[in-house]
Amino acid sequence: MMNKGDEILIRLRKELAEFSRRAFHRGLVVAAGGNMSVRIPGTEKILITPTGVSLGDVEPETNVLVNFEGFILDRESEFRPSKEASFHLSVYQLRPDVEAIAHLHPPYATAYSNMGRSLPLVTVSSRAILKEVPWVERALPGSKELCDFVSDGIKKYPGIKALLMKEHGILTLGSDIKTAYYLADLVEGTAKIAFIESHIKNT
């Protein structure tokens, strides 16, 4: 008979796979980019999408279980965690309230990230929900420097729900993976409106 812990793990694997595929089909990420994760409640473990696999192809069994030290706990899995697992783990340790993270590359929001300034919050909804979307500096994917930039951003802006990552896209922090996904969608929608508004003003 399955215990409650196993039931939770199975549910989270399914949810992570579902919203990873949604992010891909929504156009919030392309090719094999981006990564998403969820915390296993009450533990120092997370499920994270695998490296080298498109979010559009993620299945429940392809997500990788790791502990807060980054060690893989799925001994029989052929998959390896995203190379960005380090900054996911850092965020979970810095923000106990965060239960899910989405790191995606939506085009409009990524373009704003490249400008090196906070996202213009041009709608009532974005100001009410996001409040502020600051940016952090760029570094090589999977590097300690990138992890440090993200960690420093989380420390500098306590309570934020989203970050722009220069030349890397965005990071959203949610109470569950559904929330993290919809926050990413809101960030991209806001960026698109800001872009259109800026062009209307210049015509």
N, C-alpha and C positions, 0 to 999 in steps of 0.2 A: 504493500500500500504506500502511495506517495505521501511524503510529509509536506507540511506547509511551505518549508523553505524551497523544496523542489518545485512546488506549484508556482511560487512567486518567480523563480528563475525561468521557468518555461514561459510564463506570461510575459516577462520582461524581454526575453529573446524574441518573442513574436512581435511585441510592440516596437522594439528597436528596428527589426527588419521592415515592418510595415512603414514606419515613418522615414526610414532611410530611402526606401523606394519612392515614397511620396515626394521627398525632397528632390530626387533625381527627375521624376516625371513633371514636377512643378517648374523645373528649370533653375533650381537654386544651386545646382552643381552639375558639372559635366564630366564625361570620361570616368576616370577612376579617382577623381579628386574628392576632397571633403572627408569628414569622419564624424560619427555621432556616438554617444555613449550614455549609459544609465548607471546610477549607483544601485547596488543591491542594498535595500533598506536595512539599517541596523548593523551593517558590516563595513569592513575596509576592503571592499571588492567592487569592481565595476565590470560591466559588459561593454565592449567597444567594438566598432566595426573593424574588419580586417584590412590590412594593407594590401594594395594591389588588386582590390576587388571594387568594381563600380558600385556605388550605393544603389543603383538600379538593379543590381543582381544579388543584393544581400538577402540571405535566408536566415531563419532563426538559428540554424546550426552553424552558420559561418561566423556569427559573432563570437568574440573571444573573451573569456573570463580571466581577469588579472587582479592581483591584489595591489595595495597601495604602494608596494615597492616595485611594481611593474612585472612581477613574475607571473608567467602564464599558468593558470590552474586547470585548463582543459588539456590534460596530459595526452589525450588521443587525437586532439585536433590537428589537422594539417594546415591550419591557418595561423597567421601571426597578427598581433594587434597593430593598429595604425601606428605609423612612425611618429605621429603627434600625440601618442598616449601620455607623454610626460607632462604636457601642459593641461590635459584633461585631469590627470591625477592631482596636479598642483591646485587646480581650481577646486576640486572636491575637498581637498584638505584645508584650503583657505576659507571656503564657503560651505559650512555644514548644512545650510538651507538649500543648496543646489542638489537636485536629484537627477538632472539630465543636462547634457550639453550637445549643441549642434555647431559644428565648424563647417561652414559652407562657403561657396564662391559665387553668390548671385551677382550678375553683371553690373547693375546700377550701384549697388552698395559697395562692391569691390572698387568700382571707379572712384567713388567718394573716398574710400580708404586710401587710395593712391595719392589723393590731394593733401593728405596729412592734416586733416582737421575733423572735428566732430561732425556727425551727420546732421544736416539741417532738419529739424523736426517741424515740418510744414503743415501738419494736420492736428486737429484736436486730439484724435485717438493716439497719435504717436507721442504727443506731449504728456497725455494722461498715463499711458501705459509704460512707455520707454523712459520718459523724463530726461534722459541724457544718453547719447551713444558716442563716447569718446573713441580715440584711436590710439593704437600702439605701434611702435616702430617695426620695421621689417627685419627679418633674419632668415637664414637658410631653413628650409623645411626640416623638421626633426632635430634641430639644433638646440643646444642648451641655451643659446642666446635668445631664441624665439620663446622658449619656455619661460625664461627670465622676464622678457618683455611682457608676456601675458600675465605672469604672476604679479609683476610690479603694477600693471594696470588694474588688476583686481584689488590690490592693496590700496592704490591711490584713489579708486572710485568705489568705495564700499557700497554694496547693495545694487550695483548696476545689473541690468538684465541683458545687455548687449555691448559688444566691443567691435570696432572696426580694426582689422589687422592689415596694416599697410602691405599691399601687393599680395595678400593672402586671403582676403575675403572678410568673413564675419564670424563672431562667436556669440552664441546666445545661451543663456542659462535659465533653466526652467525647473519647476517643481515636479515635472514628469516630461517624458519625451514628446508628448503631444504639445505641451506648452512651449518647449524649446523650439519645436518645428514652427508653430504659429508665430512665435516671436521673430524667427528668421524671415518668415513670409511678410510680417509687418515691417521689418527693417527694409527689406527689398522694395516693398510697395511704397514706403515713405521715400526711399532714395529715388525711385522712378518719378514720383510726383515732384520732388525737389528739382530733378533734372528738367522736367517739362516746364516747370514754373520759371526756372532760370532762363530757358530759351525763349519763353513768351515775353519775359521782361526785356530781352535783348532784341526783340523784333520791332 
